[in-house]
Amino acid sequence: MRGRDENTGEFLGPSRSQQRREALDILELGERLVALTAAQLARLPVPDELLPHIRETQRITSHGARKRQLAFLAKQMRRQDDAALDAIRDALGKDGEAARRETAAMHRVEALRDSLLGDDGDAAMTALLGEFAGADRQKLRQLVRNTHEERKRNKPPHAFRELYRELRELTAQDDAVADQPADDMFDEGDEGHA
């Protein structure tokens, strides 16, 4: 029983429903941790006393035993302070967001490469050069020609991969400039003129 404050009549502590929601949240966090590889776990701020329980849960394959072990892991996690669990959640959230961003960037580069190698490659090249002022027109055109030649002769895709790397560098430079705070974009002498 939570009990009530004698003076105000308010309940003390969280309700059972709130406690259950928090316990299920920790159980879900435990499931996410168990699904990670050893390398991914090493990057997270997981307390050392939880690591053996996580490894043990990963080792178990029987459904019932795994469910019991996962519940035991969640119990051990509830003994941790909230700051430790919040740090794990934050790290997992950042990794997920970073992976999504990285995948989106990869898809963008592949789409650029496919458009350059497509039927309307000249229009795609013009659009690319308009978007990325620092692009090396001659190198890109040479890589596109070499890729077409590789495909005709059924050779290994060296130029195809090199074209991907070149486009990835271009988009990475563009993303770095876009991510830079506005204050950093000006030189020391230009600060007052912004």
PLY file of the C-alpha trace (Angstrom):
ply
format ascii 1.0
element vertex 194
property float x
property float y
property float z
element edge 193
property int vertex1
property int vertex2
end_header
0.00 0.00 0.00
1.20 3.44 -0.84
-0.44 5.16 2.07
-1.67 8.72 2.28
-0.23 11.87 3.69
-2.15 12.57 6.90
-2.12 16.34 6.39
-3.02 16.67 2.69
-4.69 13.33 1.95
-2.50 12.84 -1.15
-1.13 9.43 -2.01
2.54 8.82 -1.25
4.68 7.43 -4.07
3.72 6.29 -7.54
0.59 4.28 -8.26
0.74 0.57 -9.07
-0.02 1.37 -12.69
2.91 3.78 -12.82
5.19 1.21 -11.17
4.10 -1.41 -13.73
4.73 0.98 -16.64
8.22 1.70 -15.30
8.93 -2.02 -14.83
7.79 -2.80 -18.39
9.93 0.06 -19.69
12.98 -1.44 -17.96
12.09 -4.90 -19.30
11.97 -3.46 -22.83
15.33 -1.75 -22.26
16.72 -5.11 -21.11
15.41 -6.77 -24.30
17.13 -4.09 -26.39
20.41 -4.63 -24.52
20.22 -8.41 -24.98
19.72 -7.95 -28.74
23.02 -6.04 -29.08
26.37 -7.52 -30.04
29.34 -7.48 -27.67
30.90 -4.60 -29.62
27.71 -2.53 -29.42
27.43 -3.25 -25.68
31.01 -2.12 -25.15
30.13 1.33 -26.54
27.26 1.80 -24.09
27.60 3.01 -20.49
26.28 -0.27 -19.05
27.26 -0.81 -15.40
29.73 -3.68 -14.98
27.44 -5.61 -12.62
24.79 -5.90 -15.38
27.09 -7.28 -18.09
27.20 -10.90 -16.79
23.39 -10.97 -16.60
23.11 -9.63 -20.16
25.59 -12.22 -21.46
23.77 -15.01 -19.63
20.45 -13.93 -21.15
22.02 -13.85 -24.61
23.36 -17.37 -24.11
19.99 -18.94 -23.25
17.95 -20.19 -26.21
14.99 -21.88 -24.52
11.99 -19.53 -24.64
10.78 -20.04 -21.06
14.24 -19.93 -19.53
15.15 -16.87 -21.57
11.98 -15.10 -20.43
12.80 -15.86 -16.78
16.39 -14.70 -17.21
15.19 -11.52 -18.93
12.87 -10.84 -15.98
15.82 -11.40 -13.63
17.93 -8.98 -15.71
15.15 -6.38 -15.48
15.06 -6.87 -11.69
18.81 -6.22 -11.53
18.38 -3.17 -13.73
15.68 -1.75 -11.43
18.28 -1.80 -8.65
20.41 0.63 -10.65
19.96 4.34 -10.16
17.85 6.23 -12.67
20.85 8.18 -13.99
22.57 4.97 -15.16
19.44 3.76 -16.96
18.87 7.18 -18.53
22.48 7.19 -19.79
21.90 3.80 -21.44
18.65 5.02 -23.04
20.35 8.17 -24.33
23.25 6.19 -25.81
20.85 3.75 -27.48
18.81 6.63 -28.87
21.88 8.35 -30.31
23.14 5.12 -31.88
19.78 4.54 -33.48
19.58 8.07 -34.81
23.17 7.98 -36.06
22.55 4.69 -37.84
19.43 6.10 -39.49
21.33 9.20 -40.61
24.20 7.10 -41.93
21.84 4.84 -43.86
20.02 7.82 -45.35
23.35 9.33 -46.44
24.37 6.03 -48.03
21.08 5.82 -49.94
21.51 9.41 -51.12
25.00 8.67 -52.48
23.76 5.50 -54.20
20.89 7.44 -55.79
23.32 10.10 -57.04
25.58 7.42 -58.51
22.65 5.63 -60.17
21.41 8.90 -61.68
24.88 9.65 -63.08
25.06 6.18 -64.62
21.48 6.27 -65.91
20.15 7.23 -69.33
20.01 10.93 -68.42
23.49 11.07 -66.91
24.36 14.44 -68.44
21.41 16.17 -66.77
22.26 14.43 -63.50
25.89 15.59 -63.80
24.75 19.19 -64.41
22.45 19.05 -61.39
25.22 17.50 -59.26
27.74 20.16 -60.26
25.16 22.85 -59.49
24.53 21.40 -56.03
28.18 20.73 -55.12
30.36 23.64 -56.17
33.57 21.90 -55.10
32.99 18.84 -57.30
35.74 17.85 -59.73
33.83 17.71 -63.03
36.62 16.03 -64.97
37.21 13.30 -62.38
33.49 12.53 -62.06
33.02 12.31 -65.84
36.06 10.02 -66.11
34.70 7.74 -63.35
31.31 7.56 -65.09
32.98 6.64 -68.41
35.19 4.04 -66.71
32.17 2.52 -64.95
30.29 2.17 -68.24
33.39 0.59 -69.78
33.74 -1.85 -66.86
30.14 -2.94 -67.29
30.56 -3.49 -71.04
33.62 -5.66 -70.51
32.29 -7.46 -67.38
35.29 -6.29 -65.36
35.42 -5.86 -61.57
33.65 -2.66 -60.44
36.68 -0.57 -59.45
35.50 2.68 -61.05
31.95 2.00 -59.80
33.26 1.87 -56.22
35.56 4.83 -56.75
32.61 6.87 -58.02
30.71 5.98 -54.85
33.67 7.08 -52.69
33.99 10.36 -54.57
30.29 11.13 -54.20
30.37 10.15 -50.52
33.22 12.61 -49.90
31.30 15.36 -51.71
28.12 14.82 -49.70
30.08 14.45 -46.45
31.75 17.84 -47.01
28.37 19.37 -47.79
26.81 17.83 -44.66
29.72 19.04 -42.50
29.17 22.62 -43.69
25.41 22.31 -43.10
25.94 20.93 -39.57
28.38 23.70 -38.66
26.89 26.33 -36.31
26.32 29.74 -37.87
28.92 31.38 -35.60
31.65 29.02 -36.89
30.95 29.81 -40.54
32.45 33.29 -40.29
36.12 34.11 -39.95
37.41 35.91 -36.90
37.43 39.25 -38.75
33.89 38.86 -40.08
32.14 38.34 -36.71
30.88 41.89 -36.42
29.63 42.01 -40.01
27.26 39.05 -39.84
0 1
1 2
2 3
3 4
4 5
5 6
6 7
7 8
8 9
9 10
10 11
11 12
12 13
13 14
14 15
15 16
16 17
17 18
18 19
19 20
20 21
21 22
22 23
23 24
24 25
25 26
26 27
27 28
28 29
29 30
30 31
31 32
32 33
33 34
34 35
35 36
36 37
37 38
38 39
39 40
40 41
41 42
42 43
43 44
44 45
45 46
46 47
47 48
48 49
49 50
50 51
51 52
52 53
53 54
54 55
55 56
56 57
57 58
58 59
59 60
60 61
61 62
62 63
63 64
64 65
65 66
66 67
67 68
68 69
69 70
70 71
71 72
72 73
73 74
74 75
75 76
76 77
77 78
78 79
79 80
80 81
81 82
82 83
83 84
84 85
85 86
86 87
87 88
88 89
89 90
90 91
91 92
92 93
93 94
94 95
95 96
96 97
97 98
98 99
99 100
100 101
101 102
102 103
103 104
104 105
105 106
106 107
107 108
108 109
109 110
110 111
111 112
112 113
113 114
114 115
115 116
116 117
117 118
118 119
119 120
120 121
121 122
122 123
123 124
124 125
125 126
126 127
127 128
128 129
129 130
130 131
131 132
132 133
133 134
134 135
135 136
136 137
137 138
138 139
139 140
140 141
141 142
142 143
143 144
144 145
145 146
146 147
147 148
148 149
149 150
150 151
151 152
152 153
153 154
154 155
155 156
156 157
157 158
158 159
159 160
160 161
161 162
162 163
163 164
164 165
165 166
166 167
167 168
168 169
169 170
170 171
171 172
172 173
173 174
174 175
175 176
176 177
177 178
178 179
179 180
180 181
181 182
182 183
183 184
184 185
185 186
186 187
187 188
188 189
189 190
190 191
191 192
192 193
